[in-house]
Amino acid sequence: MRPLQKRVVIELHDGNYLLVNPYSGSADIIDAEALHLLESPDTEDENVAALKRRGHLVEETEETDLFHSMEMYSRVLHKNLSEQHLHVIMPTYECNLRCSYCFEKHLYRKALKSKATMDEKTVDTLFEVIQSLDEGSKGEKCVVLYGGEPLLLKNLPLIEYILKKGNDCGYSFKVVTNGSELYHFAPLLAEVTVLKIQVTLDGLRNVHDKRRYRKGGIGTFDDIVKGIDAALEYELPLGIRINVDSENINHLPEFAQFYQEKWYPAVYAFVTNVCASECVHYSPLISAEEFTKELIELFVEDERMEVFLQTFRYPNVLLEHLFTGKPFKPRFWACGAHTSIFIYDPVGDIYPCYQAVGDHVNKIGVYTPELEFNDTFHQWRNRSVFTIKECRECNIAFFCGGGCAYGGYTTTGSIYSPYCDKIKFSVKYEVPYLYYLLKTKKISLSEARDWY
């Protein structure tokens, strides 16, 4: 009998440890004596029996069997999820903003793409393709509007056409927008089934307008606030994404107060860090570890931050399991890019990943003149923790799914490289903080609204 080789041991603030079984999600708080016992189990000790019962102690070949069973389960799950598609339509690559940290800046240098916009004939062709892919599918019929910026006022007739077409075909909608012209579209969106709208606000006016602005440096804060208010007036479900780096992270508490007084809890909000991009050099970036530590410090020091508690919930399967009581769902791949997502751009190309749009190396096919997938499609769909060498040996792989494939590509040139950007710091810092919060203030993630 021996401990799991892939066991996860997390040191807590009170001197105890959280012992997590990465195969089942079983988690137990143990003291230093039990941790020592785990390394040298005495079969006569009653604690050993408990550790064995919880799966932390196994027979010699048992862990190998566990790993293989997880691999077999992942194949069944992948097959099922691959039959449930998420269709993402990019009506245009064009955007009305020139945000300082935009990861699509490289598109502005490609005249064909940056100005490309769908027409009604392309929309008709696209929905024929979407319906053919979804034939026989039992999954949710949903279309995401993405860009570029999907909600440009000059494209309102096109968006109206897409919404009507999708609605007639039985599809609901999600929208990812910068929010600057949302107020023009709120009445239109209210006529169809909208599951969620995501807008971005990076702080109060004096902070946000230095980061997310139109050509000429014209700020967007007031217009976005107007758009959020309009969406609420039409009872549209709304979420705010807050992108942070060294320039605005310390301004989060004051924005939290504004958000709480104006929109909470009707509007959901979460904080994320600006990530590195191969197409733009952005000096205010902070590392994933710095972001995690500084964010937790803000939560500890300022109670106003508690309205952003949902930040810790998604897409972290470990935190969601430990602190909401949801069943543990191992993460075999990083996101839907490896199972279900098709992103259709305005020039007829298909991409698997929101960050990869416009990058021809990662194009997975075309939808016009007819639907056709290439070898890159299979490369993206086959990426999992079982096809990445480093992940097969990693004890927290089932929590992160190998990390972002495009992040791996931009770092090493291969999507089959792991991208360990956040999860190890979540395990090291976020788990102890949330345990402390639960123990001292009785506050749990289960009390936060489940936006996802």
Beta strands, then each sheet from edge to edge (+ up, - down):
strand 1: 2-3
strand 2: 8-11
strand 3: 17-20
strand 4: 27-30
strand 5: 57-58
strand 6: 86-89
strand 7: 142-145
strand 8: 172-176
strand 9: 194-200
strand 10: 238-244
strand 11: 268-273
strand 12: 341-344
strand 13: 349-351
strand 14: 365-366
strand 15: 372-373
sheet 1: 1+ 5-
sheet 2: 2+ 3- 4+
sheet 3: 11+ 10+ 9+ 8+ 7+ 6+ 12+ 13- 14+ 15-
end
